[in-house]
Amino acid sequence: MAASTFTRGALLSAAAGAGALVLAGAAASRAPAIAGEATHAGMKGHGGGADGPTFRQGGVVDHRANGFNPTEILRDFDWGTTRRLGNGRTLREWTVVAADKDIEVAPGVVYPAWTYNGRVPGPTLRCREGESLRVRFVNGSAHPHTMHFHGFHTAEMDGVAGIGAGLIQPGKSTVYEFDADPFGLHLYHCHAGPLAEHIARGMYGAFIIDPRKGRAEADEMVMVMNGFNTNFDAQGNQIYAVNTIAFHHVNEPVRVARGELIRVYLVNILEYDPINSFHVHGNFFDYFPTGTRLEPSEFTDTVMLGQGQRGILEMRFRTPGLHMFHAHKTEFAELGWMGDFEVVG
């Protein structure tokens, strides 16, 4: 892979892909911040090279208008509220609200999303193995939705059409109840049809069940790999990211301490592409597929995941400085799925 493929200072975006964004149904707050437009005019030889067409250097989205910041999402675990039941078990409860919301997914690119609790991805719900769980779901969207959780539960709690509460219509609500089982890294998402659109619009989130004895102390973070089909043709995506915002962790590197155990909860929910990946520079990690075992399956620097697959990555950085991470697919990285760990100490 050529060194010019991943340029850190200028935020890379393929000329044709970025220049052809069509934001159907969305009102852009400003013109897309694309340098070089969508043409090769003025370029010589084989193209623009390392400084070819890009999102303008340093361009960032309006996190305040979005109502969330990916840097905060990284370490934001929603433990809900708890109370002790008569049988001695812990009941953990959450309220999750669906809402339609325009979000800026790249500088100047506004996308009409469907959200859980006003953000994409939705809140990272976290609990402990063996607890009793209760999720009150309120549909404030203009469209029918559900919440489908990966893990053990009864058919009535599956969050699919025609079973149990089925589709939750606009203005209606329901309650999902099940036990925290098995421990590991899971996810939840809407299971209303057309399923691909509901996922592509942003209706998903991570769901973590800690083992009874816990895991080793670590700097923990969640990365949900996603993307946005901004021209709505269901043919691939024009923007790729972790936790929604293209190139966010190039502008705001993930700050970690040298020698400290880093634990990444990695989920792939990318729609319209068959596979996604994670690669870290200058390091290797222990990989725990789905997090349902306490022993790693491999020691590697790259993992490939289909939609719905997830795993836990554990690593320690030996040297300070910027260590890049990105999808090991050039197109995804150049359209937003890239960032840096800033190792200090």
Contacts in CASP RR format, 6 or more apart in sequence:
PFRMAT RR
TARGET T0000
AUTHOR 0000-0000-0000
METHOD contacts of the structure
MODEL  1
MAASTFTRGALLSAAAGAGALVLAGAAASRAPAIAGEATHAGMKGHGGGA
DGPTFRQGGVVDHRANGFNPTEILRDFDWGTTRRLGNGRTLREWTVVAAD
KDIEVAPGVVYPAWTYNGRVPGPTLRCREGESLRVRFVNGSAHPHTMHFH
GFHTAEMDGVAGIGAGLIQPGKSTVYEFDADPFGLHLYHCHAGPLAEHIA
RGMYGAFIIDPRKGRAEADEMVMVMNGFNTNFDAQGNQIYAVNTIAFHHV
NEPVRVARGELIRVYLVNILEYDPINSFHVHGNFFDYFPTGTRLEPSEFT
DTVMLGQGQRGILEMRFRTPGLHMFHAHKTEFAELGWMGDFEVVG
1 330 0 8 1.000
3 50 0 8 1.000
4 49 0 8 1.000
4 50 0 8 1.000
5 330 0 8 1.000
5 333 0 8 1.000
5 334 0 8 1.000
6 12 0 8 1.000
6 324 0 8 1.000
6 326 0 8 1.000
6 333 0 8 1.000
6 334 0 8 1.000
6 338 0 8 1.000
7 50 0 8 1.000
7 51 0 8 1.000
7 54 0 8 1.000
8 250 0 8 1.000
8 322 0 8 1.000
8 324 0 8 1.000
8 340 0 8 1.000
9 57 0 8 1.000
9 58 0 8 1.000
9 250 0 8 1.000
10 50 0 8 1.000
10 51 0 8 1.000
10 52 0 8 1.000
10 54 0 8 1.000
10 57 0 8 1.000
11 54 0 8 1.000
11 55 0 8 1.000
11 56 0 8 1.000
11 57 0 8 1.000
11 58 0 8 1.000
11 59 0 8 1.000
11 246 0 8 1.000
11 247 0 8 1.000
11 250 0 8 1.000
11 251 0 8 1.000
11 336 0 8 1.000
12 54 0 8 1.000
12 55 0 8 1.000
12 333 0 8 1.000
12 334 0 8 1.000
12 335 0 8 1.000
12 336 0 8 1.000
12 338 0 8 1.000
13 34 0 8 1.000
13 53 0 8 1.000
13 54 0 8 1.000
13 55 0 8 1.000
13 106 0 8 1.000
13 246 0 8 1.000
13 334 0 8 1.000
13 335 0 8 1.000
13 336 0 8 1.000
14 53 0 8 1.000
14 331 0 8 1.000
14 334 0 8 1.000
14 335 0 8 1.000
15 36 0 8 1.000
15 37 0 8 1.000
15 38 0 8 1.000
15 39 0 8 1.000
15 40 0 8 1.000
15 52 0 8 1.000
15 53 0 8 1.000
16 38 0 8 1.000
17 38 0 8 1.000
17 238 0 8 1.000
17 335 0 8 1.000
18 32 0 8 1.000
18 34 0 8 1.000
18 38 0 8 1.000
18 53 0 8 1.000
18 55 0 8 1.000
18 238 0 8 1.000
18 335 0 8 1.000
19 32 0 8 1.000
19 34 0 8 1.000
19 37 0 8 1.000
19 38 0 8 1.000
19 53 0 8 1.000
20 38 0 8 1.000
20 231 0 8 1.000
20 238 0 8 1.000
21 32 0 8 1.000
21 109 0 8 1.000
21 230 0 8 1.000
21 231 0 8 1.000
21 238 0 8 1.000
22 230 0 8 1.000
22 231 0 8 1.000
22 232 0 8 1.000
23 109 0 8 1.000
23 110 0 8 1.000
23 111 0 8 1.000
23 230 0 8 1.000
24 231 0 8 1.000
24 232 0 8 1.000
25 112 0 8 1.000
26 102 0 8 1.000
26 110 0 8 1.000
26 111 0 8 1.000
26 112 0 8 1.000
27 102 0 8 1.000
27 110 0 8 1.000
28 108 0 8 1.000
28 109 0 8 1.000
28 110 0 8 1.000
29 62 0 8 1.000
29 65 0 8 1.000
29 104 0 8 1.000
29 108 0 8 1.000
29 110 0 8 1.000
30 108 0 8 1.000
31 108 0 8 1.000
32 106 0 8 1.000
32 107 0 8 1.000
32 108 0 8 1.000
32 109 0 8 1.000
33 55 0 8 1.000
33 56 0 8 1.000
33 59 0 8 1.000
33 107 0 8 1.000
33 108 0 8 1.000
34 53 0 8 1.000
34 54 0 8 1.000
34 55 0 8 1.000
34 56 0 8 1.000
35 53 0 8 1.000
35 54 0 8 1.000
35 55 0 8 1.000
35 56 0 8 1.000
36 52 0 8 1.000
36 53 0 8 1.000
36 54 0 8 1.000
37 53 0 8 1.000
38 53 0 8 1.000
40 47 0 8 1.000
40 48 0 8 1.000
43 52 0 8 1.000
55 106 0 8 1.000
55 107 0 8 1.000
55 246 0 8 1.000
55 247 0 8 1.000
56 107 0 8 1.000
58 251 0 8 1.000
59 107 0 8 1.000
59 251 0 8 1.000
60 107 0 8 1.000
60 248 0 8 1.000
60 251 0 8 1.000
61 104 0 8 1.000
61 105 0 8 1.000
61 106 0 8 1.000
61 107 0 8 1.000
61 108 0 8 1.000
61 245 0 8 1.000
61 248 0 8 1.000
62 104 0 8 1.000
63 69 0 8 1.000
65 104 0 8 1.000
66 103 0 8 1.000
66 104 0 8 1.000
66 119 0 8 1.000
66 245 0 8 1.000
67 118 0 8 1.000
67 119 0 8 1.000
68 118 0 8 1.000
68 119 0 8 1.000
68 120 0 8 1.000
70 241 0 8 1.000
70 242 0 8 1.000
70 243 0 8 1.000
70 244 0 8 1.000
70 245 0 8 1.000
70 248 0 8 1.000
70 249 0 8 1.000
70 252 0 8 1.000
71 248 0 8 1.000
71 249 0 8 1.000
71 252 0 8 1.000
71 254 0 8 1.000
73 119 0 8 1.000
73 121 0 8 1.000
73 124 0 8 1.000
73 222 0 8 1.000
73 243 0 8 1.000
74 221 0 8 1.000
74 222 0 8 1.000
74 223 0 8 1.000
74 243 0 8 1.000
74 254 0 8 1.000
75 220 0 8 1.000
75 221 0 8 1.000
75 222 0 8 1.000
76 123 0 8 1.000
76 124 0 8 1.000
76 222 0 8 1.000
77 124 0 8 1.000
77 126 0 8 1.000
77 208 0 8 1.000
77 220 0 8 1.000
77 222 0 8 1.000
78 94 0 8 1.000
78 123 0 8 1.000
78 124 0 8 1.000
78 125 0 8 1.000
78 126 0 8 1.000
79 92 0 8 1.000
79 126 0 8 1.000
79 127 0 8 1.000
80 92 0 8 1.000
80 93 0 8 1.000
80 94 0 8 1.000
80 125 0 8 1.000
81 92 0 8 1.000
81 93 0 8 1.000
81 94 0 8 1.000
82 90 0 8 1.000
82 91 0 8 1.000
82 92 0 8 1.000
82 93 0 8 1.000
82 131 0 8 1.000
83 90 0 8 1.000
83 91 0 8 1.000
83 93 0 8 1.000
84 90 0 8 1.000
84 91 0 8 1.000
85 91 0 8 1.000
85 132 0 8 1.000
89 130 0 8 1.000
89 131 0 8 1.000
89 132 0 8 1.000
90 128 0 8 1.000
90 131 0 8 1.000
90 132 0 8 1.000
91 131 0 8 1.000
91 132 0 8 1.000
91 133 0 8 1.000
91 134 0 8 1.000
92 127 0 8 1.000
92 128 0 8 1.000
92 131 0 8 1.000
92 132 0 8 1.000
92 133 0 8 1.000
92 134 0 8 1.000
92 180 0 8 1.000
93 133 0 8 1.000
93 134 0 8 1.000
93 135 0 8 1.000
93 136 0 8 1.000
94 123 0 8 1.000
94 125 0 8 1.000
94 134 0 8 1.000
94 135 0 8 1.000
94 136 0 8 1.000
95 135 0 8 1.000
95 136 0 8 1.000
95 137 0 8 1.000
95 138 0 8 1.000
96 116 0 8 1.000
96 117 0 8 1.000
96 122 0 8 1.000
96 123 0 8 1.000
96 135 0 8 1.000
96 136 0 8 1.000
96 137 0 8 1.000
96 138 0 8 1.000
96 147 0 8 1.000
97 116 0 8 1.000
97 117 0 8 1.000
97 118 0 8 1.000
97 137 0 8 1.000
97 138 0 8 1.000
97 139 0 8 1.000
97 140 0 8 1.000
98 114 0 8 1.000
98 115 0 8 1.000
98 116 0 8 1.000
98 137 0 8 1.000
98 138 0 8 1.000
98 139 0 8 1.000
98 140 0 8 1.000
98 141 0 8 1.000
98 145 0 8 1.000
98 168 0 8 1.000
98 190 0 8 1.000
98 203 0 8 1.000
99 114 0 8 1.000
99 115 0 8 1.000
99 117 0 8 1.000
99 118 0 8 1.000
99 140 0 8 1.000
99 141 0 8 1.000
100 112 0 8 1.000
100 113 0 8 1.000
100 114 0 8 1.000
100 115 0 8 1.000
100 141 0 8 1.000
100 142 0 8 1.000
100 143 0 8 1.000
101 113 0 8 1.000
101 114 0 8 1.000
101 115 0 8 1.000
101 118 0 8 1.000
102 110 0 8 1.000
102 111 0 8 1.000
102 112 0 8 1.000
102 113 0 8 1.000
103 110 0 8 1.000
103 111 0 8 1.000
103 113 0 8 1.000
103 115 0 8 1.000
103 120 0 8 1.000
103 244 0 8 1.000
104 110 0 8 1.000
104 111 0 8 1.000
104 245 0 8 1.000
105 111 0 8 1.000
105 227 0 8 1.000
105 228 0 8 1.000
105 230 0 8 1.000
105 239 0 8 1.000
105 241 0 8 1.000
105 244 0 8 1.000
105 245 0 8 1.000
105 246 0 8 1.000
106 239 0 8 1.000
106 245 0 8 1.000
106 246 0 8 1.000
106 247 0 8 1.000
106 336 0 8 1.000
109 230 0 8 1.000
109 239 0 8 1.000
109 246 0 8 1.000
111 228 0 8 1.000
111 230 0 8 1.000
112 201 0 8 1.000
113 120 0 8 1.000
113 201 0 8 1.000
113 202 0 8 1.000
114 141 0 8 1.000
114 143 0 8 1.000
114 145 0 8 1.000
114 190 0 8 1.000
114 198 0 8 1.000
114 201 0 8 1.000
114 202 0 8 1.000
114 203 0 8 1.000
115 122 0 8 1.000
115 202 0 8 1.000
115 203 0 8 1.000
116 122 0 8 1.000
116 123 0 8 1.000
116 147 0 8 1.000
116 203 0 8 1.000
116 204 0 8 1.000
116 205 0 8 1.000
117 123 0 8 1.000
120 202 0 8 1.000
120 204 0 8 1.000
120 226 0 8 1.000
120 244 0 8 1.000
121 202 0 8 1.000
121 204 0 8 1.000
121 205 0 8 1.000
121 206 0 8 1.000
121 224 0 8 1.000
121 226 0 8 1.000
121 243 0 8 1.000
121 244 0 8 1.000
121 267 0 8 1.000
121 269 0 8 1.000
122 202 0 8 1.000
122 204 0 8 1.000
122 205 0 8 1.000
123 205 0 8 1.000
124 205 0 8 1.000
124 206 0 8 1.000
124 207 0 8 1.000
124 208 0 8 1.000
124 222 0 8 1.000
124 265 0 8 1.000
125 135 0 8 1.000
125 188 0 8 1.000
125 205 0 8 1.000
125 206 0 8 1.000
125 207 0 8 1.000
125 208 0 8 1.000
126 207 0 8 1.000
126 208 0 8 1.000
126 209 0 8 1.000
126 210 0 8 1.000
127 133 0 8 1.000
127 180 0 8 1.000
127 208 0 8 1.000
127 209 0 8 1.000
127 210 0 8 1.000
128 180 0 8 1.000
128 209 0 8 1.000
128 210 0 8 1.000
128 212 0 8 1.000
128 214 0 8 1.000
129 180 0 8 1.000
129 181 0 8 1.000
129 182 0 8 1.000
129 183 0 8 1.000
129 209 0 8 1.000
129 210 0 8 1.000
129 211 0 8 1.000
129 212 0 8 1.000
130 179 0 8 1.000
130 180 0 8 1.000
130 181 0 8 1.000
130 212 0 8 1.000
131 179 0 8 1.000
131 180 0 8 1.000
132 177 0 8 1.000
132 179 0 8 1.000
132 180 0 8 1.000
133 176 0 8 1.000
133 177 0 8 1.000
133 178 0 8 1.000
133 179 0 8 1.000
133 180 0 8 1.000
134 175 0 8 1.000
134 176 0 8 1.000
134 177 0 8 1.000
135 147 0 8 1.000
135 149 0 8 1.000
135 175 0 8 1.000
135 176 0 8 1.000
135 177 0 8 1.000
136 173 0 8 1.000
136 174 0 8 1.000
136 175 0 8 1.000
137 145 0 8 1.000
137 146 0 8 1.000
137 147 0 8 1.000
137 168 0 8 1.000
137 173 0 8 1.000
137 174 0 8 1.000
137 175 0 8 1.000
137 176 0 8 1.000
138 171 0 8 1.000
138 173 0 8 1.000
139 145 0 8 1.000
139 168 0 8 1.000
139 169 0 8 1.000
139 170 0 8 1.000
139 171 0 8 1.000
139 172 0 8 1.000
139 173 0 8 1.000
140 170 0 8 1.000
140 171 0 8 1.000
141 170 0 8 1.000
142 170 0 8 1.000
143 170 0 8 1.000
143 192 0 8 1.000
144 167 0 8 1.000
144 168 0 8 1.000
144 169 0 8 1.000
144 170 0 8 1.000
144 192 0 8 1.000
145 167 0 8 1.000
145 168 0 8 1.000
145 190 0 8 1.000
145 192 0 8 1.000
145 198 0 8 1.000
145 203 0 8 1.000
146 159 0 8 1.000
146 160 0 8 1.000
146 161 0 8 1.000
146 165 0 8 1.000
146 166 0 8 1.000
146 167 0 8 1.000
146 168 0 8 1.000
146 190 0 8 1.000
146 191 0 8 1.000
146 192 0 8 1.000
147 159 0 8 1.000
147 176 0 8 1.000
147 188 0 8 1.000
147 189 0 8 1.000
147 190 0 8 1.000
148 158 0 8 1.000
148 159 0 8 1.000
148 160 0 8 1.000
148 188 0 8 1.000
148 189 0 8 1.000
148 190 0 8 1.000
148 191 0 8 1.000
149 157 0 8 1.000
149 159 0 8 1.000
149 176 0 8 1.000
149 178 0 8 1.000
149 186 0 8 1.000
149 188 0 8 1.000
149 207 0 8 1.000
150 186 0 8 1.000
150 187 0 8 1.000
150 188 0 8 1.000
150 207 0 8 1.000
150 308 0 8 1.000
151 178 0 8 1.000
151 181 0 8 1.000
151 182 0 8 1.000
151 186 0 8 1.000
152 178 0 8 1.000
152 179 0 8 1.000
152 181 0 8 1.000
152 182 0 8 1.000
153 176 0 8 1.000
153 178 0 8 1.000
153 179 0 8 1.000
154 178 0 8 1.000
155 163 0 8 1.000
155 164 0 8 1.000
156 163 0 8 1.000
156 164 0 8 1.000
156 165 0 8 1.000
157 164 0 8 1.000
157 176 0 8 1.000
157 177 0 8 1.000
157 178 0 8 1.000
158 164 0 8 1.000
158 191 0 8 1.000
159 165 0 8 1.000
159 166 0 8 1.000
159 176 0 8 1.000
159 191 0 8 1.000
160 166 0 8 1.000
160 191 0 8 1.000
161 167 0 8 1.000
161 191 0 8 1.000
161 192 0 8 1.000
161 193 0 8 1.000
165 174 0 8 1.000
166 174 0 8 1.000
167 192 0 8 1.000
168 174 0 8 1.000
180 209 0 8 1.000
181 209 0 8 1.000
182 209 0 8 1.000
182 292 0 8 1.000
183 209 0 8 1.000
183 210 0 8 1.000
183 211 0 8 1.000
183 212 0 8 1.000
183 291 0 8 1.000
183 292 0 8 1.000
184 208 0 8 1.000
184 209 0 8 1.000
184 210 0 8 1.000
184 211 0 8 1.000
184 290 0 8 1.000
184 291 0 8 1.000
184 292 0 8 1.000
184 312 0 8 1.000
185 206 0 8 1.000
185 207 0 8 1.000
185 208 0 8 1.000
185 265 0 8 1.000
185 266 0 8 1.000
185 267 0 8 1.000
185 290 0 8 1.000
185 291 0 8 1.000
185 310 0 8 1.000
185 311 0 8 1.000
185 312 0 8 1.000
186 206 0 8 1.000
186 207 0 8 1.000
186 208 0 8 1.000
186 209 0 8 1.000
186 290 0 8 1.000
186 310 0 8 1.000
187 204 0 8 1.000
187 205 0 8 1.000
187 206 0 8 1.000
187 207 0 8 1.000
187 267 0 8 1.000
187 269 0 8 1.000
187 308 0 8 1.000
187 310 0 8 1.000
188 204 0 8 1.000
188 205 0 8 1.000
188 207 0 8 1.000
189 198 0 8 1.000
189 199 0 8 1.000
189 203 0 8 1.000
189 204 0 8 1.000
189 205 0 8 1.000
189 269 0 8 1.000
190 198 0 8 1.000
190 199 0 8 1.000
190 203 0 8 1.000
190 204 0 8 1.000
191 198 0 8 1.000
192 198 0 8 1.000
196 234 0 8 1.000
196 271 0 8 1.000
196 272 0 8 1.000
197 234 0 8 1.000
199 269 0 8 1.000
199 271 0 8 1.000
199 307 0 8 1.000
200 227 0 8 1.000
200 228 0 8 1.000
200 229 0 8 1.000
200 234 0 8 1.000
200 271 0 8 1.000
200 272 0 8 1.000
202 226 0 8 1.000
204 224 0 8 1.000
204 226 0 8 1.000
204 269 0 8 1.000
205 224 0 8 1.000
205 267 0 8 1.000
205 269 0 8 1.000
206 222 0 8 1.000
206 224 0 8 1.000
206 265 0 8 1.000
206 267 0 8 1.000
206 310 0 8 1.000
208 222 0 8 1.000
208 265 0 8 1.000
211 294 0 8 1.000
215 263 0 8 1.000
215 294 0 8 1.000
216 261 0 8 1.000
217 261 0 8 1.000
218 260 0 8 1.000
218 261 0 8 1.000
218 262 0 8 1.000
218 263 0 8 1.000
218 314 0 8 1.000
219 256 0 8 1.000
219 257 0 8 1.000
219 260 0 8 1.000
219 261 0 8 1.000
219 262 0 8 1.000
219 263 0 8 1.000
220 263 0 8 1.000
220 264 0 8 1.000
220 265 0 8 1.000
221 254 0 8 1.000
221 262 0 8 1.000
221 263 0 8 1.000
221 264 0 8 1.000
221 265 0 8 1.000
222 243 0 8 1.000
222 264 0 8 1.000
222 265 0 8 1.000
222 267 0 8 1.000
223 242 0 8 1.000
223 243 0 8 1.000
223 264 0 8 1.000
223 265 0 8 1.000
223 266 0 8 1.000
223 267 0 8 1.000
223 278 0 8 1.000
224 242 0 8 1.000
224 243 0 8 1.000
224 244 0 8 1.000
224 267 0 8 1.000
224 269 0 8 1.000
225 240 0 8 1.000
225 241 0 8 1.000
225 242 0 8 1.000
225 266 0 8 1.000
225 267 0 8 1.000
225 268 0 8 1.000
225 269 0 8 1.000
225 270 0 8 1.000
225 276 0 8 1.000
225 278 0 8 1.000
225 305 0 8 1.000
225 327 0 8 1.000
225 337 0 8 1.000
226 240 0 8 1.000
226 241 0 8 1.000
226 242 0 8 1.000
226 243 0 8 1.000
226 244 0 8 1.000
226 269 0 8 1.000
226 270 0 8 1.000
227 237 0 8 1.000
227 239 0 8 1.000
227 240 0 8 1.000
227 241 0 8 1.000
227 244 0 8 1.000
227 270 0 8 1.000
227 271 0 8 1.000
227 337 0 8 1.000
228 237 0 8 1.000
228 238 0 8 1.000
228 239 0 8 1.000
228 241 0 8 1.000
229 235 0 8 1.000
229 236 0 8 1.000
229 237 0 8 1.000
229 238 0 8 1.000
229 271 0 8 1.000
229 272 0 8 1.000
230 237 0 8 1.000
230 238 0 8 1.000
230 239 0 8 1.000
231 238 0 8 1.000
234 272 0 8 1.000
235 272 0 8 1.000
236 272 0 8 1.000
236 273 0 8 1.000
237 270 0 8 1.000
237 271 0 8 1.000
237 272 0 8 1.000
237 273 0 8 1.000
237 335 0 8 1.000
238 335 0 8 1.000
239 246 0 8 1.000
239 335 0 8 1.000
239 336 0 8 1.000
240 246 0 8 1.000
240 270 0 8 1.000
240 327 0 8 1.000
240 331 0 8 1.000
240 332 0 8 1.000
240 333 0 8 1.000
240 335 0 8 1.000
240 336 0 8 1.000
240 337 0 8 1.000
241 247 0 8 1.000
241 248 0 8 1.000
241 336 0 8 1.000
241 337 0 8 1.000
242 248 0 8 1.000
242 249 0 8 1.000
242 337 0 8 1.000
246 335 0 8 1.000
246 336 0 8 1.000
246 337 0 8 1.000
247 336 0 8 1.000
247 338 0 8 1.000
247 339 0 8 1.000
248 339 0 8 1.000
249 325 0 8 1.000
249 338 0 8 1.000
249 339 0 8 1.000
249 340 0 8 1.000
250 338 0 8 1.000
250 339 0 8 1.000
250 340 0 8 1.000
253 322 0 8 1.000
253 339 0 8 1.000
253 340 0 8 1.000
253 341 0 8 1.000
253 342 0 8 1.000
254 339 0 8 1.000
254 340 0 8 1.000
254 341 0 8 1.000
254 342 0 8 1.000
255 341 0 8 1.000
255 342 0 8 1.000
255 344 0 8 1.000
256 262 0 8 1.000
256 317 0 8 1.000
256 341 0 8 1.000
256 342 0 8 1.000
256 343 0 8 1.000
256 344 0 8 1.000
257 343 0 8 1.000
257 344 0 8 1.000
257 345 0 8 1.000
258 317 0 8 1.000
258 318 0 8 1.000
258 319 0 8 1.000
258 320 0 8 1.000
258 343 0 8 1.000
258 344 0 8 1.000
258 345 0 8 1.000
259 316 0 8 1.000
259 317 0 8 1.000
259 318 0 8 1.000
260 316 0 8 1.000
261 314 0 8 1.000
261 315 0 8 1.000
261 316 0 8 1.000
262 313 0 8 1.000
262 314 0 8 1.000
262 315 0 8 1.000
262 316 0 8 1.000
262 317 0 8 1.000
262 341 0 8 1.000
263 312 0 8 1.000
263 313 0 8 1.000
263 314 0 8 1.000
264 285 0 8 1.000
264 312 0 8 1.000
264 313 0 8 1.000
264 314 0 8 1.000
264 315 0 8 1.000
265 310 0 8 1.000
265 311 0 8 1.000
265 312 0 8 1.000
266 278 0 8 1.000
266 303 0 8 1.000
266 305 0 8 1.000
266 310 0 8 1.000
266 311 0 8 1.000
266 312 0 8 1.000
266 313 0 8 1.000
267 308 0 8 1.000
267 310 0 8 1.000
267 311 0 8 1.000
268 276 0 8 1.000
268 305 0 8 1.000
268 306 0 8 1.000
268 307 0 8 1.000
268 308 0 8 1.000
268 309 0 8 1.000
268 310 0 8 1.000
269 307 0 8 1.000
269 308 0 8 1.000
270 276 0 8 1.000
270 306 0 8 1.000
270 307 0 8 1.000
271 307 0 8 1.000
273 332 0 8 1.000
274 306 0 8 1.000
274 307 0 8 1.000
275 304 0 8 1.000
275 305 0 8 1.000
275 306 0 8 1.000
275 329 0 8 1.000
276 304 0 8 1.000
276 305 0 8 1.000
276 306 0 8 1.000
276 307 0 8 1.000
276 327 0 8 1.000
276 329 0 8 1.000
276 332 0 8 1.000
276 337 0 8 1.000
277 302 0 8 1.000
277 303 0 8 1.000
277 304 0 8 1.000
277 305 0 8 1.000
277 327 0 8 1.000
277 328 0 8 1.000
277 329 0 8 1.000
277 332 0 8 1.000
278 302 0 8 1.000
278 303 0 8 1.000
278 305 0 8 1.000
278 313 0 8 1.000
278 325 0 8 1.000
278 327 0 8 1.000
278 328 0 8 1.000
279 301 0 8 1.000
279 302 0 8 1.000
279 325 0 8 1.000
279 326 0 8 1.000
279 327 0 8 1.000
279 328 0 8 1.000
280 301 0 8 1.000
280 313 0 8 1.000
280 315 0 8 1.000
280 323 0 8 1.000
280 324 0 8 1.000
280 325 0 8 1.000
280 341 0 8 1.000
281 301 0 8 1.000
281 323 0 8 1.000
281 324 0 8 1.000
281 325 0 8 1.000
282 301 0 8 1.000
282 323 0 8 1.000
283 301 0 8 1.000
283 315 0 8 1.000
283 316 0 8 1.000
283 317 0 8 1.000
283 318 0 8 1.000
283 323 0 8 1.000
284 299 0 8 1.000
284 300 0 8 1.000
284 301 0 8 1.000
284 315 0 8 1.000
285 299 0 8 1.000
285 300 0 8 1.000
285 301 0 8 1.000
285 313 0 8 1.000
285 314 0 8 1.000
285 315 0 8 1.000
286 296 0 8 1.000
286 298 0 8 1.000
286 299 0 8 1.000
286 313 0 8 1.000
286 314 0 8 1.000
286 315 0 8 1.000
287 296 0 8 1.000
287 297 0 8 1.000
287 298 0 8 1.000
287 299 0 8 1.000
287 300 0 8 1.000
287 303 0 8 1.000
287 311 0 8 1.000
287 312 0 8 1.000
287 313 0 8 1.000
288 294 0 8 1.000
288 295 0 8 1.000
288 296 0 8 1.000
288 297 0 8 1.000
288 311 0 8 1.000
288 312 0 8 1.000
288 313 0 8 1.000
288 314 0 8 1.000
289 297 0 8 1.000
289 309 0 8 1.000
289 311 0 8 1.000
290 309 0 8 1.000
290 310 0 8 1.000
290 311 0 8 1.000
291 310 0 8 1.000
291 311 0 8 1.000
291 312 0 8 1.000
296 314 0 8 1.000
302 328 0 8 1.000
303 311 0 8 1.000
303 313 0 8 1.000
305 311 0 8 1.000
317 323 0 8 1.000
317 341 0 8 1.000
317 343 0 8 1.000
319 343 0 8 1.000
320 343 0 8 1.000
320 344 0 8 1.000
320 345 0 8 1.000
321 342 0 8 1.000
321 343 0 8 1.000
321 344 0 8 1.000
322 340 0 8 1.000
322 341 0 8 1.000
322 342 0 8 1.000
322 343 0 8 1.000
323 340 0 8 1.000
323 341 0 8 1.000
323 343 0 8 1.000
324 338 0 8 1.000
324 339 0 8 1.000
324 340 0 8 1.000
324 341 0 8 1.000
325 338 0 8 1.000
325 339 0 8 1.000
325 340 0 8 1.000
325 341 0 8 1.000
326 332 0 8 1.000
326 333 0 8 1.000
326 337 0 8 1.000
326 338 0 8 1.000
326 339 0 8 1.000
327 333 0 8 1.000
327 337 0 8 1.000
327 338 0 8 1.000
END
